[in-house]
Amino acid sequence: MYQGDAKKSIQYFKMINKPVPPFTNPADFFMKILFINYPKQKADEDNLDYLNRNYHAILEKSVKAEGKIIRLDSPEAGGEVYRPSFSLQVSQLMARSWILAKREPRLSRAKIF
């Protein structure tokens, strides 16, 4: 329903007509807004739809703004496509696996077992 800096969340919810009341903990207020009863009721569905529509509308605006700034050649333009060799791909996979093995030694032992 919101993605971004925590400091900007109050401004975001104010922008979508869900302002944080004065003297209220913003985290508590957000939890109250995002709470859903199960089984879902009509009011919960409407709230989710409202929050989802606003999130996508704002996200779409930011994507369009970034799209105007960033210009990439289309793949159809005939540009050269980078294709790494098989050995490079395998070496990168092994490097990632090694990092994971160092991070999670129990998981590595379980796989070997």
Order of alpha helices (4+ residues) and beta strands (2+ residues): alpha-alpha-alpha-alpha-alpha
